[in-house]
Amino acid sequence: MAGRRALDNGTVEAFLRVLDQHHDRLTQHALAQALGQPELRMRGILVILQGLLNVEGYQVIAIDEATGVVELNRPLLAKQFQLPSCLQ
C-alpha cells in the first residue's frame, strides 16, 4: 500500500467521460493530455483504475502495451456494476 493513492471520484468520472467521448479507445498519451495529468503518472493511474474496475479479473479496462491504447469495455462495465442498459 505504500506509495499508492486512491483516486478521487472526479478523476474516475473524468477518465470514463474522456473514453466515452473517444468511442472507448484512446492512447495513454492522449488520455494523459485530456485528463491534464503528466504522462509519467498515467501508468499508475491506469493500474489503480484497473484495480477498481476490473472486478474478478474481467477486463473492463484493457491496455495494449504495444500500442499504448487504453480501451473501455462498456458492456462489461454495465454488467459488472449493474448499470442501466442505456450506458451500453
DAZI-V381657 format. One record per run of one state. SS is the DSSP state (h for helix, s for strand, l for the rest). FROM is the first residue (numbers start at 0). TO is the last residue. If there is no record, write none. Layout:
# DAZI-V381657
<<SS | FROM | TO> <SS | FROM | TO>>
This chain:
# DAZI-V381657
<<l | 0 | 7> <h | 8 | 20> <l | 21 | 23> <s | 24 | 26> <h | 27 | 34> <l | 35 | 37> <h | 38 | 52> <l | 53 | 53> <h | 54 | 56> <l | 57 | 59> <s | 60 | 63> <l | 64 | 67> <s | 68 | 71> <l | 72 | 72> <h | 73 | 79> <l | 80 | 83> <h | 84 | 86> <l | 87 | 87>>
